[in-house]
Amino acid sequence: MTCEEMKPLLMAYLDGEIDTGDIERVRQHLAGCAACRAELDAFRSLVRETQGMRIREPGDEVIAAFWRSLYSRIERGTGWVLVIAGALLVLAYGGYEFVRNPGMSVILKVGIASAAVGFVVLFVSVLRERLKVARVDRYSKEIER
């Protein structure tokens, strides 16, 4: 058996997770291979060092802060979606009335037109910024968040 074939079995051997046939093959290989013995010793050392480690539980204040943050993000996100959806509906209806009703007051027409232009300007501004940042931000593509 080659060293490459042996490497996946070494940790299983150390953990006692292989059958007796594989145990004997691993022992025979280890008897003649110093590199695999060294790797098994490194695994044993790693096991000794990590056995004493314990994951520290976060405190109550950390958990509470996480949930407050999560709830506020959900609430704010939902709020913004509803505000934008409502504004778009009012704007769409206003645009429909703008075209359909020539007797609409000038102030209402100017308000509807300025709101529509404002939405378009904001959309184009955000889109332009995102495209510009995407071209130069090397972290947005290489790092998973």
TORBA-270298 format. One line per field, with one value per residue: residue number from 1; residue in three letters; chain; x, y, z of N, C-alpha, C in turn. Coordinates in nm, 4 decimals. Layout:
resi	[NUM_...]
resn	[ALA_...]
chain	[A_...]
n.px	[X_...]
n.py	[Y_...]
n.pz	[Z_...]
ca.px	[X_...]
ca.py	[Y_...]
ca.pz	[Z_...]
c.px	[X_...]
c.py	[Y_...]
c.pz	[Z_...]
This chain:
resi	[1_2_3_4_5_6_7_8_9_10_11_12_13_14_15_16_17_18_19_20_21_22_23_24_25_26_27_28_29_30_31_32_33_34_35_36_37_38_39_40_41_42_43_44_45_46_47_48_49_50_51_52_53_54_55_56_57_58_59_60_61_62_63_64_65_66_67_68_69_70_71_72_73_74_75_76_77_78_79_80_81_82_83_84_85_86_87_88_89_90_91_92_93_94_95_96_97_98_99_100_101_102_103_104_105_106_107_108_109_110_111_112_113_114_115_116_117_118_119_120_121_122_123_124_125_126_127_128_129_130_131_132_133_134_135_136_137_138_139_140_141_142_143_144_145]
resn	[MET_THR_CYS_GLU_GLU_MET_LYS_PRO_LEU_LEU_MET_ALA_TYR_LEU_ASP_GLY_GLU_ILE_ASP_THR_GLY_ASP_ILE_GLU_ARG_VAL_ARG_GLN_HIS_LEU_ALA_GLY_CYS_ALA_ALA_CYS_ARG_ALA_GLU_LEU_ASP_ALA_PHE_ARG_SER_LEU_VAL_ARG_GLU_THR_GLN_GLY_MET_ARG_ILE_ARG_GLU_PRO_GLY_ASP_GLU_VAL_ILE_ALA_ALA_PHE_TRP_ARG_SER_LEU_TYR_SER_ARG_ILE_GLU_ARG_GLY_THR_GLY_TRP_VAL_LEU_VAL_ILE_ALA_GLY_ALA_LEU_LEU_VAL_LEU_ALA_TYR_GLY_GLY_TYR_GLU_PHE_VAL_ARG_ASN_PRO_GLY_MET_SER_VAL_ILE_LEU_LYS_VAL_GLY_ILE_ALA_SER_ALA_ALA_VAL_GLY_PHE_VAL_VAL_LEU_PHE_VAL_SER_VAL_LEU_ARG_GLU_ARG_LEU_LYS_VAL_ALA_ARG_VAL_ASP_ARG_TYR_SER_LYS_GLU_ILE_GLU_ARG]
chain	[A_A_A_A_A_A_A_A_A_A_A_A_A_A_A_A_A_A_A_A_A_A_A_A_A_A_A_A_A_A_A_A_A_A_A_A_A_A_A_A_A_A_A_A_A_A_A_A_A_A_A_A_A_A_A_A_A_A_A_A_A_A_A_A_A_A_A_A_A_A_A_A_A_A_A_A_A_A_A_A_A_A_A_A_A_A_A_A_A_A_A_A_A_A_A_A_A_A_A_A_A_A_A_A_A_A_A_A_A_A_A_A_A_A_A_A_A_A_A_A_A_A_A_A_A_A_A_A_A_A_A_A_A_A_A_A_A_A_A_A_A_A_A_A_A]
n.px	[0.0850_0.0559_0.1874_0.0116_-0.2313_-0.2511_-0.2740_-0.5504_-0.6373_-0.4954_-0.5869_-0.8327_-0.7426_-0.6136_-0.8333_-0.9688_-1.1558_-1.1570_-1.1724_-1.0523_-0.8905_-0.7943_-0.6578_-0.4415_-0.3101_-0.2402_-0.0656_0.1408_0.2308_0.3151_0.5278_0.7293_0.7519_0.8739_0.7852_0.5049_0.4751_0.5681_0.3724_0.1490_0.2264_0.2177_-0.0572_-0.1418_-0.0335_-0.1794_-0.4369_-0.4028_-0.3549_-0.5919_-0.7912_-0.8283_-0.9438_-1.2192_-1.5230_-1.6076_-1.8966_-2.1114_-2.1898_-2.4945_-2.5513_-2.4289_-2.5748_-2.8278_-2.7753_-2.7215_-2.9762_-3.1272_-3.0061_-3.0591_-3.3423_-3.3841_-3.2686_-3.4358_-3.6808_-3.6268_-3.5578_-3.7988_-3.9652_-3.8535_-3.8976_-4.1782_-4.2330_-4.1110_-4.2494_-4.5114_-4.4738_-4.4030_-4.6390_-4.8218_-4.6967_-4.7126_-4.9899_-5.0368_-4.8939_-5.0490_-5.2919_-5.1918_-5.1430_-5.3962_-5.5870_-5.6394_-5.7241_-5.6044_-5.4554_-5.1847_-4.9886_-5.0101_-4.9375_-4.6700_-4.5624_-4.5931_-4.4362_-4.1831_-4.1350_-4.1190_-3.8965_-3.7077_-3.6970_-3.5920_-3.3431_-3.2197_-3.2144_-3.0495_-2.8164_-2.7443_-2.7133_-2.5024_-2.2973_-2.2704_-2.1868_-1.9445_-1.7963_-1.7899_-1.6148_-1.3619_-1.3398_-1.1794_-1.2296_-1.4977_-1.5435_-1.3685_-1.3883_-1.5850_-1.8778]
n.py	[-0.1173_0.2235_0.5406_0.7493_0.6158_0.5324_0.7571_0.8556_0.6560_0.6782_0.8622_0.7465_0.5039_0.5875_0.6804_0.4466_0.3555_0.1782_-0.1445_-0.4747_-0.5887_-0.3683_-0.2453_-0.4147_-0.3894_-0.1172_-0.1200_-0.2823_-0.1233_0.1044_-0.0020_-0.0101_0.2478_0.5536_0.8145_0.8032_0.7154_0.9410_1.1210_1.0050_1.0341_1.3118_1.3480_1.2225_1.3979_1.6260_1.5402_1.5083_1.7749_1.9018_1.7735_1.8785_2.1196_2.3413_2.4719_2.7975_2.9118_3.1713_3.4661_3.5715_3.8370_3.8703_3.6968_3.8147_4.0641_3.9812_3.8834_4.1174_4.2728_4.1172_4.1211_4.3974_4.4412_4.2859_4.4123_4.6752_4.6254_4.5139_4.7318_4.9261_4.7981_4.7962_5.0736_5.1591_5.0013_5.0974_5.3688_5.3382_5.2279_5.4396_5.6310_5.5076_5.4990_5.7717_5.8502_5.7234_5.8630_6.1119_6.1002_6.0245_6.2071_6.5153_6.7390_6.7571_6.9155_7.1521_7.1556_6.9003_6.7490_6.8362_6.7450_6.4639_6.4193_6.5096_6.3285_6.0903_6.1417_6.1726_5.9104_5.7742_5.9034_5.8355_5.5546_5.5202_5.6378_5.4681_5.2277_5.2957_5.3440_5.0890_4.9378_5.0639_5.0171_4.7394_4.6856_4.7542_4.6472_4.4047_4.2288_4.1655_3.9561_3.7549_3.6884_3.5112_3.5864]
n.pz	[0.0000_-0.0839_0.0350_-0.0189_-0.0418_0.2152_0.3810_0.4176_0.5890_0.8248_1.0295_1.0824_1.1775_1.4096_1.5521_1.5880_1.4032_1.1920_1.0266_1.1281_0.9281_0.7839_0.9911_1.0333_0.7877_0.7980_1.0182_0.9192_0.7096_0.8517_0.9895_0.8020_0.7002_0.7555_0.7123_0.7218_0.9837_1.1171_1.0402_1.1628_1.4299_1.4422_1.4118_1.6493_1.8375_1.7734_1.8449_2.1234_2.1978_2.1249_2.2699_2.5237_2.4774_2.4937_2.3755_2.4315_2.5743_2.4627_2.6484_2.8204_2.7561_2.5089_2.3452_2.3702_2.2524_1.9917_1.9086_1.9347_1.7383_1.5100_1.5050_1.4741_1.2240_1.0619_1.1100_1.0177_0.7519_0.6559_0.7012_0.5244_0.2785_0.2714_0.2765_0.0371_-0.1484_-0.1099_-0.1803_-0.4488_-0.5510_-0.5049_-0.6619_-0.9136_-0.9502_-0.9399_-1.1682_-1.3605_-1.3311_-1.3910_-1.6639_-1.7599_-1.6584_-1.7539_-1.6168_-1.3710_-1.0870_-1.1125_-0.9145_-0.8023_-1.0261_-1.0614_-0.8201_-0.8458_-1.0747_-0.9832_-0.7756_-0.9216_-1.0861_-0.8847_-0.7733_-0.9944_-1.0248_-0.7776_-0.8023_-1.0298_-0.9299_-0.7125_-0.8516_-1.0278_-0.8426_-0.7232_-0.9443_-1.0005_-0.7658_-0.7698_-0.9758_-0.8769_-0.6230_-0.4812_-0.2794_-0.2719_-0.4411_-0.3728_-0.1047_0.1192_0.2946]
ca.px	[0.0000_0.1382_0.1621_-0.1084_-0.3462_-0.2503_-0.3062_-0.6886_-0.6611_-0.4197_-0.6711_-0.9315_-0.6681_-0.5923_-0.9623_-1.0259_-1.2751_-1.1393_-1.1865_-0.9279_-0.8062_-0.7254_-0.5654_-0.3193_-0.2418_-0.1808_0.0492_0.2492_0.2857_0.3856_0.6540_0.8311_0.7444_0.9018_0.7056_0.3686_0.4852_0.5790_0.2411_0.0628_0.2677_0.1636_-0.2006_-0.1561_-0.0060_-0.2953_-0.5469_-0.3737_-0.3693_-0.7308_-0.8846_-0.8548_-1.0086_-1.3645_-1.5802_-1.6628_-2.0329_-2.1272_-2.2696_-2.6333_-2.5555_-2.3914_-2.6902_-2.9333_-2.7359_-2.7403_-3.1183_-3.1717_-2.9545_-3.1331_-3.4781_-3.3852_-3.2433_-3.5577_-3.7821_-3.5900_-3.5690_-3.9414_-4.0171_-3.8102_-3.9668_-4.3163_-4.2325_-4.0791_-4.3619_-4.6220_-4.4403_-4.4110_-4.7807_-4.8790_-4.6347_-4.7700_-5.1267_-5.0264_-4.8550_-5.1673_-5.3827_-5.1202_-5.1652_-5.5383_-5.6705_-5.5761_-5.7702_-5.5358_-5.3890_-5.0448_-4.9065_-5.0096_-4.8574_-4.5294_-4.5241_-4.5792_-4.3204_-4.0592_-4.1147_-4.0753_-3.7591_-3.6249_-3.6749_-3.5030_-3.2089_-3.1649_-3.1881_-2.9314_-2.7020_-2.7063_-2.6660_-2.3718_-2.2013_-2.2483_-2.1060_-1.8101_-1.7300_-1.7706_-1.4980_-1.2357_-1.3420_-1.1337_-1.2780_-1.6372_-1.5475_-1.2788_-1.4133_-1.7222_-1.9201]
ca.py	[0.0000_0.3442_0.6424_0.8240_0.5324_0.5159_0.8815_0.8627_0.5555_0.7046_0.9206_0.6443_0.4084_0.6516_0.6902_0.3135_0.3520_0.0907_-0.2864_-0.5430_-0.6071_-0.2409_-0.2200_-0.4918_-0.3271_0.0086_-0.1535_-0.3298_-0.0077_0.1905_-0.0666_0.0154_0.3836_0.6558_0.9350_0.7818_0.7131_1.0811_1.1830_0.9505_1.1008_1.4487_1.3350_1.1941_1.5237_1.7122_1.4886_1.5427_1.9188_1.9476_1.7091_1.9643_2.2443_2.3492_2.5923_2.8845_2.9537_3.3164_3.5108_3.6106_3.9689_3.8529_3.6365_3.9162_4.1641_3.9196_3.8802_4.2557_4.3131_4.0443_4.1743_4.5335_4.4320_4.2356_4.5183_4.7857_4.5774_4.5048_4.8688_4.9902_4.7341_4.8450_5.2151_5.1706_4.9443_5.1936_5.4874_5.3018_5.2145_5.5746_5.6940_5.4468_5.5478_5.9139_5.8576_5.6863_5.9777_6.2213_6.0852_6.0059_6.3177_6.6437_6.8437_6.7463_7.0410_7.1628_7.1206_6.7543_6.6986_6.8631_6.6531_6.3284_6.4183_6.5214_6.2014_5.9922_6.1749_6.1439_5.7663_5.7363_5.9536_5.7524_5.4218_5.5289_5.6681_5.3457_5.1324_5.3414_5.3223_4.9450_4.8926_5.1193_4.9463_4.5997_4.6773_4.7735_4.5821_4.2675_4.1455_4.1236_3.8325_3.6533_3.6574_3.4741_3.6486]
ca.pz	[0.0000_-0.0928_0.1376_-0.0567_-0.0067_0.3593_0.4537_0.4676_0.6929_0.9468_1.1342_1.1178_1.2601_1.5399_1.6204_1.6039_1.3188_1.0757_1.0609_1.1657_0.8095_0.7575_1.1024_1.0077_0.6724_0.8456_1.1037_0.8333_0.6367_0.9479_1.0274_0.7018_0.6437_0.8577_0.6853_0.7727_1.1301_1.1605_1.0235_1.2686_1.5540_1.4366_1.4402_1.7936_1.9063_1.7496_1.9265_2.2637_2.2182_2.1076_2.3613_2.6386_2.4366_2.5046_2.3139_2.5336_2.5443_2.4744_2.7618_2.7937_2.6929_2.3677_2.2784_2.3645_2.1523_1.8599_1.8737_1.9132_1.6085_1.4079_1.4977_1.4196_1.0802_0.9980_1.1172_0.9290_0.6143_0.6238_0.6948_0.3998_0.1669_0.2698_0.2383_-0.1058_-0.2241_-0.1029_-0.2601_-0.5898_-0.5864_-0.5135_-0.7775_-1.0343_-0.9641_-0.9739_-1.3094_-1.4391_-1.3270_-1.4563_-1.8070_-1.7893_-1.6126_-1.7872_-1.5265_-1.2427_-1.0524_-1.1509_-0.7978_-0.7941_-1.1383_-1.0308_-0.7116_-0.9008_-1.1649_-0.9060_-0.7051_-1.0211_-1.1232_-0.7675_-0.7680_-1.1039_-0.9919_-0.6699_-0.8565_-1.1165_-0.8446_-0.6407_-0.9516_-1.0751_-0.7341_-0.7096_-1.0581_-0.9856_-0.6564_-0.8101_-1.0641_-0.8058_-0.4919_-0.4997_-0.1702_-0.2897_-0.5177_-0.3198_0.0357_0.1516_0.4208]
c.px	[0.0897_0.1017_0.0347_-0.2352_-0.3602_-0.2998_-0.4514_-0.7164_-0.5942_-0.5062_-0.7787_-0.8669_-0.6513_-0.7215_-1.0285_-1.1519_-1.2590_-1.1460_-1.0498_-0.8351_-0.7277_-0.6256_-0.4328_-0.2407_-0.1728_-0.0571_0.1678_0.3142_0.3668_0.5198_0.7642_0.8352_0.7602_0.8150_0.5641_0.3686_0.4921_0.4440_0.1429_0.0984_0.2156_0.0139_-0.2240_-0.1339_-0.1243_-0.4139_-0.5246_-0.3987_-0.5147_-0.8292_-0.9198_-0.9288_-1.1603_-1.4103_-1.6462_-1.8005_-2.0428_-2.2166_-2.4099_-2.6415_-2.5189_-2.5087_-2.8033_-2.9010_-2.7529_-2.8869_-3.1734_-3.1290_-3.0321_-3.2738_-3.4806_-3.3573_-3.3662_-3.6642_-3.7510_-3.6013_-3.7139_-4.0022_-3.9799_-3.8798_-4.1097_-4.3243_-4.2078_-4.1936_-4.4803_-4.5960_-4.4478_-4.5556_-4.8478_-4.8244_-4.6915_-4.9128_-5.1269_-4.9861_-4.9701_-5.2657_-5.3225_-5.1487_-5.3145_-5.6226_-5.6027_-5.6178_-5.7035_-5.4611_-5.2402_-4.9538_-4.8976_-4.9265_-4.7085_-4.4805_-4.5021_-4.4555_-4.1895_-4.0303_-4.0635_-3.9308_-3.6645_-3.5956_-3.5779_-3.3603_-3.1443_-3.1286_-3.0612_-2.8066_-2.6532_-2.6497_-2.5253_-2.2649_-2.1696_-2.1606_-1.9620_-1.7323_-1.7007_-1.6473_-1.3669_-1.2288_-1.3052_-1.1889_-1.4198_-1.6464_-1.4689_-1.3130_-1.5601_-1.7567_-2.0286]
c.py	[0.1238_0.4420_0.7211_0.7463_0.5193_0.6394_0.8901_0.7648_0.5887_0.7610_0.8215_0.5376_0.4641_0.6569_0.5545_0.2936_0.2641_-0.0549_-0.3512_-0.5666_-0.4820_-0.2078_-0.2912_-0.4322_-0.1978_-0.0216_-0.2010_-0.2134_0.0814_0.1303_-0.0339_0.1575_0.4883_0.7813_0.9195_0.7715_0.8553_1.1513_1.1339_1.0135_1.2453_1.4473_1.3091_1.3211_1.6202_1.6699_1.5249_1.6906_1.9639_1.8836_1.7972_2.0926_2.2337_2.4789_2.6733_2.9310_3.1063_3.3514_3.5539_3.7450_3.9610_3.7955_3.7381_4.0220_4.1093_3.9239_4.0210_4.3035_4.2460_4.0997_4.3135_4.5311_4.3832_4.3446_4.6309_4.7447_4.5688_4.6432_4.9381_4.9287_4.7856_4.9911_5.2309_5.1158_5.0398_5.3166_5.4566_5.2851_5.3511_5.6465_5.6377_5.4955_5.6962_5.9335_5.8232_5.8030_6.0993_6.2193_6.0884_6.1305_6.4509_6.7565_6.8407_6.8769_7.0354_7.1202_6.9693_6.6928_6.7191_6.7692_6.5119_6.3200_6.4258_6.3934_6.0947_6.0174_6.1452_5.9956_5.7216_5.7812_5.8684_5.6131_5.4221_5.5542_5.5431_5.2429_5.1683_5.3163_5.1736_4.8918_4.9411_5.0444_4.8020_4.5835_4.6828_4.7011_4.4357_4.1750_4.0945_3.9917_3.7204_3.6087_3.6240_3.5347_3.5677]
c.pz	[0.0000_0.0177_0.1069_-0.0234_0.1442_0.4349_0.5000_0.5819_0.8262_1.0588_1.1776_1.2066_1.4016_1.6204_1.6423_1.5207_1.1949_1.1203_1.0818_1.0475_0.7778_0.8679_1.0763_0.8914_0.7143_0.9289_1.0200_0.7581_0.7307_0.9884_0.9275_0.6490_0.7539_0.8375_0.7402_0.9252_1.1847_1.1485_1.1304_1.4031_1.5580_1.4649_1.5889_1.8752_1.8929_1.8350_2.0725_2.2903_2.2118_2.2039_2.4797_2.6039_2.4516_2.4392_2.4244_2.4890_2.5560_2.5928_2.7204_2.7224_2.5448_2.2890_2.2649_2.2598_2.0110_1.8195_1.8526_1.7751_1.4960_1.3928_1.4371_1.2699_1.0056_0.9961_1.0199_0.7829_0.5696_0.6113_0.5647_0.2789_0.1572_0.2271_0.0890_-0.1904_-0.2247_-0.1878_-0.4094_-0.6363_-0.6013_-0.6360_-0.9087_-1.0568_-1.0014_-1.1190_-1.4019_-1.4449_-1.3978_-1.6066_-1.8395_-1.7599_-1.6442_-1.6928_-1.3904_-1.2147_-1.0857_-1.0354_-0.7836_-0.9060_-1.1122_-0.9205_-0.7621_-0.9896_-1.0864_-0.8279_-0.8018_-1.0616_-1.0074_-0.7541_-0.8765_-1.0740_-0.8828_-0.7207_-0.9413_-1.0327_-0.7715_-0.7373_-1.0003_-0.9687_-0.7184_-0.8229_-1.0467_-0.8777_-0.6966_-0.8989_-0.9883_-0.6721_-0.5069_-0.3923_-0.1926_-0.3644_-0.4505_-0.1785_0.0543_0.2854_0.4834]
